[in-house]
């Protein structure tokens, strides 16, 4: 089961490259298999310590922050 978003590596190379952030990326190469393994291990450790937020929890936190900002203005 692939843990990275680059599950179909070949097809992503033909799409236009987007750059996010203030500086250009260090590398445009897709992650290696070992990168995906290390990412999965970090996620597992974060979950074990209770500091990992999945997408649903992140959206909930963002909504709470946005609501509190609206009420404070």
Number of C-alpha atoms within 10 A of each C-alpha: 4 11 13 16 10 14 13 11 12 9 9 12 12 8 7 7 9 8 10 8 6 6 7 10 11 6 7 11 9 16 14 10 12 9 13 16 13 12 13 15 12 13 15 13 12 13 13 10 9 9 10 15 14 10 9 9 11 12 12 12 13 12 12 12 11 11 11 11 10 9 7 6 5
